[in-house]
Amino acid sequence: MQMSPALRALASAQDGLITRRQALQAGLSPAAIRHALGPRGPWQRFLPGVYVTFTGPLQERHRVRGALLYAGEEAVLTGSAACRGYGMRYVPATPGAVLLVPPYVRRAAIPVATIRRVRSMPVARVIRGIPCAPPERAAIDATHEVDGLRDARAALCEVVQCGLTTVDRLGAEYVRMDPRGLAFARQALADVRAGCRSAPECELRDLVRGSRDLDEPRWNEPLPDAPDLVPDAHYESIRLVLEVESIEWHRFGDAPEATERRRARLASLGWRVLPVSPRRIREEPGAVLSEIRSAINHQLRHAA
Protein backbone atom coordinates (compact mmCIF):
# COMPACT_ATOMS: atom_id res chain seq x y z
CA MET A 1 0.00 0.00 0.00
CA GLN A 2 1.30 3.43 -0.93
CA MET A 3 0.94 6.18 1.62
CA SER A 4 0.52 9.75 0.48
CA PRO A 5 3.56 12.01 0.95
CA ALA A 6 1.75 13.88 3.72
CA LEU A 7 0.90 10.70 5.62
CA ARG A 8 4.39 9.34 5.09
CA ALA A 9 5.89 12.55 6.49
CA LEU A 10 3.55 12.43 9.48
CA ALA A 11 4.45 8.81 10.23
CA SER A 12 8.14 9.65 9.96
CA ALA A 13 7.73 12.53 12.42
CA GLN A 14 5.98 10.13 14.81
CA ASP A 15 8.67 7.43 14.71
CA GLY A 16 6.74 5.34 12.21
CA LEU A 17 3.43 5.37 14.09
CA ILE A 18 0.06 6.86 13.16
CA THR A 19 -3.44 6.85 14.54
CA ARG A 20 -6.54 5.59 12.77
CA ARG A 21 -7.94 9.13 12.77
CA GLN A 22 -4.80 10.47 11.12
CA ALA A 23 -4.93 7.80 8.44
CA LEU A 24 -8.58 8.54 7.68
CA GLN A 25 -7.96 12.28 7.60
CA ALA A 26 -5.11 11.67 5.15
CA GLY A 27 -7.55 10.03 2.74
CA LEU A 28 -7.20 6.31 3.45
CA SER A 29 -10.44 4.37 3.46
CA PRO A 30 -11.36 1.90 6.22
CA ALA A 31 -10.87 -0.88 3.68
CA ALA A 32 -7.35 0.33 2.88
CA ILE A 33 -6.50 0.41 6.57
CA ARG A 34 -7.82 -3.15 7.02
CA HIS A 35 -5.70 -4.28 4.09
CA ALA A 36 -2.59 -2.60 5.51
CA LEU A 37 -3.19 -4.41 8.81
CA GLY A 38 -3.85 -7.76 7.13
CA PRO A 39 -1.60 -10.82 7.22
CA ARG A 40 0.45 -9.54 4.27
CA GLY A 41 0.10 -5.87 4.99
CA PRO A 42 2.95 -3.58 6.05
CA TRP A 43 1.30 -2.27 9.21
CA GLN A 44 0.95 -3.64 12.74
CA ARG A 45 -1.68 -2.99 15.37
CA PHE A 46 -0.04 -1.62 18.48
CA LEU A 47 -2.71 -0.05 20.64
CA PRO A 48 -6.41 0.63 20.03
CA GLY A 49 -6.47 3.11 17.16
CA VAL A 50 -2.65 3.28 16.95
CA TYR A 51 -0.73 1.54 14.16
CA VAL A 52 2.93 0.87 13.41
CA THR A 53 3.75 1.45 9.74
CA PHE A 54 6.74 -0.89 9.64
CA THR A 55 7.52 -4.49 10.45
CA GLY A 56 9.95 -5.63 13.10
CA PRO A 57 10.36 -5.16 16.84
CA LEU A 58 9.54 -1.96 18.69
CA GLN A 59 12.03 -0.04 20.81
CA GLU A 60 11.24 1.92 23.97
CA ARG A 61 10.82 5.13 21.97
CA HIS A 62 8.18 3.49 19.77
CA ARG A 63 6.26 2.32 22.82
CA VAL A 64 6.40 5.79 24.37
CA ARG A 65 5.31 7.42 21.12
CA GLY A 66 2.46 4.97 20.68
CA ALA A 67 1.25 5.54 24.22
CA LEU A 68 1.30 9.31 23.70
CA LEU A 69 -0.69 9.00 20.47
CA TYR A 70 -3.20 6.79 22.24
CA ALA A 71 -3.53 9.17 25.20
CA GLY A 72 -4.16 12.22 23.03
CA GLU A 73 -2.57 15.47 21.95
CA GLU A 74 -2.37 16.93 25.47
CA ALA A 75 -0.55 13.95 27.00
CA VAL A 76 2.99 14.43 28.28
CA LEU A 77 5.62 11.93 29.34
CA THR A 78 6.77 12.12 32.96
CA GLY A 79 8.51 10.01 35.61
CA SER A 80 11.61 7.93 35.03
CA ALA A 81 11.29 7.75 31.25
CA ALA A 82 11.17 11.55 30.98
CA CYS A 83 14.08 11.84 33.41
CA ARG A 84 16.16 9.57 31.19
CA GLY A 85 15.23 11.78 28.26
CA TYR A 86 16.75 14.71 30.15
CA GLY A 87 19.93 12.69 30.60
CA MET A 88 19.45 11.72 34.24
CA ARG A 89 21.09 8.48 35.33
CA TYR A 90 19.92 7.72 38.85
CA VAL A 91 16.27 6.95 38.19
CA PRO A 92 14.43 3.63 38.41
CA ALA A 93 14.68 1.40 35.36
CA THR A 94 10.99 0.55 35.57
CA PRO A 95 9.12 -0.91 32.60
CA GLY A 96 6.44 1.17 30.98
CA ALA A 97 6.01 4.91 30.63
CA VAL A 98 3.97 7.27 32.79
CA LEU A 99 1.80 9.84 31.01
CA LEU A 100 -0.12 12.81 32.38
CA VAL A 101 -3.41 13.89 30.83
CA PRO A 102 -6.05 16.48 31.82
CA PRO A 103 -8.92 15.25 34.03
CA TYR A 104 -11.44 15.23 31.20
CA VAL A 105 -9.38 12.79 29.10
CA ARG A 106 -10.46 9.21 29.65
CA ARG A 107 -8.59 6.27 28.22
CA ALA A 108 -8.74 2.58 29.00
CA ALA A 109 -5.68 1.05 30.65
CA ILE A 110 -2.92 -0.12 28.33
CA PRO A 111 0.00 -2.48 29.08
CA VAL A 112 2.81 -0.18 27.88
CA ALA A 113 2.05 2.90 29.97
CA THR A 114 0.31 4.26 33.03
CA ILE A 115 -2.03 7.15 32.25
CA ARG A 116 -2.72 9.55 35.11
CA ARG A 117 -5.38 12.21 35.04
CA VAL A 118 -4.17 15.30 36.90
CA ARG A 119 -5.79 18.65 37.63
CA SER A 120 -2.60 20.65 37.19
CA MET A 121 -1.06 19.82 33.83
CA PRO A 122 2.56 20.90 33.44
CA VAL A 123 3.73 22.87 30.43
CA ALA A 124 5.40 20.33 28.17
CA ARG A 125 8.94 20.58 26.92
CA VAL A 126 9.78 18.79 23.68
CA ILE A 127 12.86 16.64 24.27
CA ARG A 128 14.12 14.93 21.12
CA GLY A 129 10.63 15.07 19.67
CA ILE A 130 8.83 13.77 22.77
CA PRO A 131 6.60 16.07 24.88
CA CYS A 132 7.91 15.76 28.43
CA ALA A 133 6.95 17.24 31.77
CA PRO A 134 9.49 19.78 33.08
CA PRO A 135 12.46 18.19 34.89
CA GLU A 136 11.19 19.05 38.37
CA ARG A 137 7.79 17.45 37.69
CA ALA A 138 9.33 14.41 36.01
CA ALA A 139 11.70 13.83 38.95
CA ILE A 140 8.96 14.10 41.56
CA ASP A 141 6.71 11.79 39.54
CA ALA A 142 9.62 9.33 39.34
CA THR A 143 9.42 8.94 43.12
CA HIS A 144 6.09 7.16 42.59
CA GLU A 145 8.07 4.41 40.87
CA VAL A 146 10.88 3.89 43.40
CA ASP A 147 11.28 1.06 45.89
CA GLY A 148 12.46 3.23 48.77
CA LEU A 149 13.69 6.55 50.06
CA ARG A 150 17.22 6.11 48.71
CA ASP A 151 16.01 6.05 45.10
CA ALA A 152 13.75 9.05 45.67
CA ARG A 153 16.67 10.99 47.10
CA ALA A 154 18.84 10.03 44.15
CA ALA A 155 16.28 11.36 41.66
CA LEU A 156 15.60 14.69 43.39
CA CYS A 157 19.26 15.30 44.18
CA GLU A 158 20.35 14.58 40.63
CA VAL A 159 17.79 16.83 38.95
CA VAL A 160 19.15 19.76 40.98
CA GLN A 161 22.81 18.74 40.92
CA CYS A 162 22.76 18.49 37.11
CA GLY A 163 21.33 22.00 36.79
CA LEU A 164 18.09 20.82 35.22
CA THR A 165 16.06 22.73 37.79
CA THR A 166 16.42 24.67 41.04
CA VAL A 167 15.48 23.86 44.59
CA ASP A 168 12.84 26.60 44.47
CA ARG A 169 11.22 25.22 41.31
CA LEU A 170 11.31 21.72 42.73
CA GLY A 171 9.57 22.89 45.90
CA ALA A 172 6.99 24.93 44.00
CA GLU A 173 6.12 21.95 41.79
CA TYR A 174 5.74 19.70 44.82
CA VAL A 175 3.25 22.15 46.38
CA ARG A 176 1.13 22.10 43.19
CA MET A 177 0.89 18.31 43.13
CA ASP A 178 -1.49 15.92 44.84
CA PRO A 179 0.48 14.84 47.95
CA ARG A 180 -0.86 11.30 47.89
CA GLY A 181 1.93 8.84 47.21
CA LEU A 182 4.65 11.46 47.64
CA ALA A 183 5.93 10.54 51.12
CA PHE A 184 9.37 9.66 49.74
CA ALA A 185 9.42 12.86 47.68
CA ARG A 186 8.55 14.96 50.73
CA GLN A 187 11.46 13.61 52.76
CA ALA A 188 13.89 13.75 49.85
CA LEU A 189 12.88 17.35 49.14
CA ALA A 190 13.71 18.27 52.75
CA ASP A 191 17.23 16.90 52.20
CA VAL A 192 17.63 18.79 48.94
CA ARG A 193 16.50 22.00 50.62
CA ALA A 194 19.09 21.40 53.33
CA GLY A 195 21.77 21.30 50.63
CA CYS A 196 22.33 17.59 50.00
CA ARG A 197 23.09 16.70 46.40
CA SER A 198 23.34 12.90 46.46
CA ALA A 199 21.62 10.01 48.18
CA PRO A 200 24.74 9.12 50.24
CA GLU A 201 24.93 12.73 51.47
CA CYS A 202 21.30 12.43 52.57
CA GLU A 203 22.16 9.25 54.45
CA LEU A 204 25.10 10.97 56.14
CA ARG A 205 22.73 13.77 57.10
CA ASP A 206 20.39 11.19 58.68
CA LEU A 207 23.33 9.80 60.62
CA VAL A 208 24.48 13.16 61.95
CA ARG A 209 20.99 14.40 62.77
CA GLY A 210 20.21 11.12 64.52
CA SER A 211 23.12 11.54 66.93
CA ARG A 212 22.62 13.32 70.22
CA ASP A 213 25.80 15.34 70.27
CA LEU A 214 26.68 16.40 66.71
CA ASP A 215 25.63 19.64 65.10
CA GLU A 216 24.57 19.53 61.47
CA PRO A 217 27.25 20.76 59.06
CA ARG A 218 26.71 23.05 56.10
CA TRP A 219 25.91 21.04 52.99
CA ASN A 220 27.40 21.93 49.59
CA GLU A 221 28.17 25.54 50.45
CA PRO A 222 31.30 27.40 49.30
CA LEU A 223 34.08 27.69 51.84
CA PRO A 224 34.42 31.21 53.27
CA ASP A 225 38.08 31.57 52.26
CA ALA A 226 37.81 29.65 48.98
CA PRO A 227 34.44 30.27 47.29
CA ASP A 228 35.37 28.04 44.37
CA LEU A 229 35.64 25.04 46.70
CA VAL A 230 32.27 23.49 47.55
CA PRO A 231 32.72 20.41 49.74
CA ASP A 232 29.94 17.95 50.44
CA ALA A 233 29.73 19.21 54.03
CA HIS A 234 31.80 21.35 56.36
CA TYR A 235 31.98 22.76 59.85
CA GLU A 236 33.15 26.32 59.32
CA SER A 237 34.17 27.21 62.89
CA ILE A 238 36.60 24.28 63.23
CA ARG A 239 37.65 24.05 59.55
CA LEU A 240 36.57 20.44 59.08
CA VAL A 241 35.37 19.10 55.73
CA LEU A 242 33.35 15.91 55.27
CA GLU A 243 33.62 14.34 51.82
CA VAL A 244 31.35 11.51 50.71
CA GLU A 245 33.60 9.56 48.37
CA SER A 246 31.80 7.45 45.79
CA ILE A 247 33.86 4.91 43.87
CA GLU A 248 32.27 6.10 40.62
CA TRP A 249 33.75 9.59 40.93
CA HIS A 250 36.94 9.20 42.88
CA ARG A 251 38.63 6.19 41.25
CA PHE A 252 38.30 6.66 37.50
CA GLY A 253 39.63 8.96 34.81
CA ASP A 254 41.07 12.23 36.05
CA ALA A 255 39.14 12.06 39.33
CA PRO A 256 42.01 10.72 41.51
CA GLU A 257 44.31 13.57 40.46
CA ALA A 258 41.52 16.12 40.86
CA THR A 259 40.80 14.79 44.34
CA GLU A 260 44.49 14.96 45.24
CA ARG A 261 44.78 18.57 44.08
CA ARG A 262 41.61 19.49 45.95
CA ARG A 263 42.87 17.87 49.16
CA ALA A 264 46.21 19.59 48.87
CA ARG A 265 44.60 22.97 48.47
CA LEU A 266 42.28 22.39 51.41
CA ALA A 267 45.26 21.39 53.55
CA SER A 268 47.16 24.50 52.50
CA LEU A 269 44.22 26.59 53.70
CA GLY A 270 44.12 24.82 57.04
CA TRP A 271 41.10 22.60 56.41
CA ARG A 272 41.09 18.99 57.55
CA VAL A 273 39.26 16.53 55.28
CA LEU A 274 37.47 13.46 56.62
CA PRO A 275 36.53 11.11 53.76
CA VAL A 276 33.50 8.85 54.20
CA SER A 277 32.39 6.14 51.79
CA PRO A 278 28.70 5.54 51.04
CA ARG A 279 29.12 1.87 51.92
CA ARG A 280 30.44 2.67 55.41
CA ILE A 281 27.61 5.14 56.03
CA ARG A 282 25.19 2.27 55.48
CA GLU A 283 27.16 -0.62 56.98
CA GLU A 284 29.29 1.00 59.69
CA PRO A 285 27.27 3.98 60.92
CA GLY A 286 28.61 3.79 64.46
CA ALA A 287 32.22 3.84 63.29
CA VAL A 288 31.54 6.77 60.98
CA LEU A 289 29.98 8.77 63.81
CA SER A 290 32.95 7.99 66.05
CA GLU A 291 35.36 9.22 63.38
CA ILE A 292 33.40 12.44 62.93
CA ARG A 293 33.42 13.02 66.68
CA SER A 294 37.15 12.36 66.86
CA ALA A 295 37.83 14.73 63.99
CA ILE A 296 35.72 17.45 65.58
CA ASN A 297 37.48 17.03 68.93
CA HIS A 298 40.87 17.13 67.22
CA GLN A 299 39.99 20.36 65.43
CA LEU A 300 38.62 21.88 68.64
CA ARG A 301 41.83 21.11 70.52
CA HIS A 302 43.96 22.67 67.79
CA ALA A 303 41.70 25.71 67.61
CA ALA A 304 41.94 26.33 71.33
C-alpha positions in Angstrom: 0.0 0.0 0.0 1.3 3.4 -0.9 0.9 6.2 1.6 0.5 9.8 0.5 3.6 12.0 0.9 1.7 13.9 3.7 0.9 10.7 5.6 4.4 9.3 5.1 5.9 12.6 6.5 3.5 12.4 9.5 4.4 8.8 10.2 8.1 9.6 10.0 7.7 12.5 12.4 6.0 10.1 14.8 8.7 7.4 14.7 6.7 5.3 12.2 3.4 5.4 14.1 0.1 6.9 13.2 -3.4 6.9 14.5 -6.5 5.6 12.8 -7.9 9.1 12.8 -4.8 10.5 11.1 -4.9 7.8 8.4 -8.6 8.5 7.7 -8.0 12.3 7.6 -5.1 11.7 5.2 -7.6 10.0 2.7 -7.2 6.3 3.5 -10.4 4.4 3.5 -11.4 1.9 6.2 -10.9 -0.9 3.7 -7.4 0.3 2.9 -6.5 0.4 6.6 -7.8 -3.2 7.0 -5.7 -4.3 4.1 -2.6 -2.6 5.5 -3.2 -4.4 8.8 -3.9 -7.8 7.1 -1.6 -10.8 7.2 0.4 -9.5 4.3 0.1 -5.9 5.0 3.0 -3.6 6.0 1.3 -2.3 9.2 0.9 -3.6 12.7 -1.7 -3.0 15.4 0.0 -1.6 18.5 -2.7 0.0 20.6 -6.4 0.6 20.0 -6.5 3.1 17.2 -2.6 3.3 16.9 -0.7 1.5 14.2 2.9 0.9 13.4 3.7 1.4 9.7 6.7 -0.9 9.6 7.5 -4.5 10.5 9.9 -5.6 13.1 10.4 -5.2 16.8 9.5 -2.0 18.7 12.0 0.0 20.8 11.2 1.9 24.0 10.8 5.1 22.0 8.2 3.5 19.8 6.3 2.3 22.8 6.4 5.8 24.4 5.3 7.4 21.1 2.5 5.0 20.7 1.3 5.5 24.2 1.3 9.3 23.7 -0.7 9.0 20.5 -3.2 6.8 22.2 -3.5 9.2 25.2 -4.2 12.2 23.0 -2.6 15.5 21.9 -2.4 16.9 25.5 -0.5 14.0 27.0 3.0 14.4 28.3 5.6 11.9 29.3 6.8 12.1 33.0 8.5 10.0 35.6 11.6 7.9 35.0 11.3 7.7 31.3 11.2 11.5 31.0 14.1 11.8 33.4 16.2 9.6 31.2 15.2 11.8 28.3 16.7 14.7 30.2 19.9 12.7 30.6 19.4 11.7 34.2 21.1 8.5 35.3 19.9 7.7 38.9 16.3 7.0 38.2 14.4 3.6 38.4 14.7 1.4 35.4 11.0 0.6 35.6 9.1 -0.9 32.6 6.4 1.2 31.0 6.0 4.9 30.6 4.0 7.3 32.8 1.8 9.8 31.0 -0.1 12.8 32.4 -3.4 13.9 30.8 -6.0 16.5 31.8 -8.9 15.2 34.0 -11.4 15.2 31.2 -9.4 12.8 29.1 -10.5 9.2 29.7 -8.6 6.3 28.2 -8.7 2.6 29.0 -5.7 1.1 30.7 -2.9 -0.1 28.3 0.0 -2.5 29.1 2.8 -0.2 27.9 2.1 2.9 30.0 0.3 4.3 33.0 -2.0 7.1 32.2 -2.7 9.5 35.1 -5.4 12.2 35.0 -4.2 15.3 36.9 -5.8 18.6 37.6 -2.6 20.6 37.2 -1.1 19.8 33.8 2.6 20.9 33.4 3.7 22.9 30.4 5.4 20.3 28.2 8.9 20.6 26.9 9.8 18.8 23.7 12.9 16.6 24.3 14.1 14.9 21.1 10.6 15.1 19.7 8.8 13.8 22.8 6.6 16.1 24.9 7.9 15.8 28.4 6.9 17.2 31.8 9.5 19.8 33.1 12.5 18.2 34.9 11.2 19.1 38.4 7.8 17.5 37.7 9.3 14.4 36.0 11.7 13.8 38.9 9.0 14.1 41.6 6.7 11.8 39.5 9.6 9.3 39.3 9.4 8.9 43.1 6.1 7.2 42.6 8.1 4.4 40.9 10.9 3.9 43.4 11.3 1.1 45.9 12.5 3.2 48.8 13.7 6.5 50.1 17.2 6.1 48.7 16.0 6.0 45.1 13.8 9.1 45.7 16.7 11.0 47.1 18.8 10.0 44.2 16.3 11.4 41.7 15.6 14.7 43.4 19.3 15.3 44.2 20.4 14.6 40.6 17.8 16.8 39.0 19.1 19.8 41.0 22.8 18.7 40.9 22.8 18.5 37.1 21.3 22.0 36.8 18.1 20.8 35.2 16.1 22.7 37.8 16.4 24.7 41.0 15.5 23.9 44.6 12.8 26.6 44.5 11.2 25.2 41.3 11.3 21.7 42.7 9.6 22.9 45.9 7.0 24.9 44.0 6.1 22.0 41.8 5.7 19.7 44.8 3.2 22.1 46.4 1.1 22.1 43.2 0.9 18.3 43.1 -1.5 15.9 44.8 0.5 14.8 47.9 -0.9 11.3 47.9 1.9 8.8 47.2 4.7 11.5 47.6 5.9 10.5 51.1 9.4 9.7 49.7 9.4 12.9 47.7 8.6 15.0 50.7 11.5 13.6 52.8 13.9 13.7 49.8 12.9 17.4 49.1 13.7 18.3 52.7 17.2 16.9 52.2 17.6 18.8 48.9 16.5 22.0 50.6 19.1 21.4 53.3 21.8 21.3 50.6 22.3 17.6 50.0 23.1 16.7 46.4 23.3 12.9 46.5 21.6 10.0 48.2 24.7 9.1 50.2 24.9 12.7 51.5 21.3 12.4 52.6 22.2 9.2 54.5 25.1 11.0 56.1 22.7 13.8 57.1 20.4 11.2 58.7 23.3 9.8 60.6 24.5 13.2 62.0 21.0 14.4 62.8 20.2 11.1 64.5 23.1 11.5 66.9 22.6 13.3 70.2 25.8 15.3 70.3 26.7 16.4 66.7 25.6 19.6 65.1 24.6 19.5 61.5 27.2 20.8 59.1 26.7 23.1 56.1 25.9 21.0 53.0 27.4 21.9 49.6 28.2 25.5 50.5 31.3 27.4 49.3 34.1 27.7 51.8 34.4 31.2 53.3 38.1 31.6 52.3 37.8 29.6 49.0 34.4 30.3 47.3 35.4 28.0 44.4 35.6 25.0 46.7 32.3 23.5 47.6 32.7 20.4 49.7 29.9 18.0 50.4 29.7 19.2 54.0 31.8 21.4 56.4 32.0 22.8 59.9 33.2 26.3 59.3 34.2 27.2 62.9 36.6 24.3 63.2 37.6 24.0 59.6 36.6 20.4 59.1 35.4 19.1 55.7 33.4 15.9 55.3 33.6 14.3 51.8 31.3 11.5 50.7 33.6 9.6 48.4 31.8 7.5 45.8 33.9 4.9 43.9 32.3 6.1 40.6 33.7 9.6 40.9 36.9 9.2 42.9 38.6 6.2 41.2 38.3 6.7 37.5 39.6 9.0 34.8 41.1 12.2 36.1 39.1 12.1 39.3 42.0 10.7 41.5 44.3 13.6 40.5 41.5 16.1 40.9 40.8 14.8 44.3 44.5 15.0 45.2 44.8 18.6 44.1 41.6 19.5 46.0 42.9 17.9 49.2 46.2 19.6 48.9 44.6 23.0 48.5 42.3 22.4 51.4 45.3 21.4 53.6 47.2 24.5 52.5 44.2 26.6 53.7 44.1 24.8 57.0 41.1 22.6 56.4 41.1 19.0 57.6 39.3 16.5 55.3 37.5 13.5 56.6 36.5 11.1 53.8 33.5 8.9 54.2 32.4 6.1 51.8 28.7 5.5 51.0 29.1 1.9 51.9 30.4 2.7 55.4 27.6 5.1 56.0 25.2 2.3 55.5 27.2 -0.6 57.0 29.3 1.0 59.7 27.3 4.0 60.9 28.6 3.8 64.5 32.2 3.8 63.3 31.5 6.8 61.0 30.0 8.8 63.8 32.9 8.0 66.0 35.4 9.2 63.4 33.4 12.4 62.9 33.4 13.0 66.7 37.1 12.4 66.9 37.8 14.7 64.0 35.7 17.5 65.6 37.5 17.0 68.9 40.9 17.1 67.2 40.0 20.4 65.4 38.6 21.9 68.6 41.8 21.1 70.5 44.0 22.7 67.8 41.7 25.7 67.6 41.9 26.3 71.3 
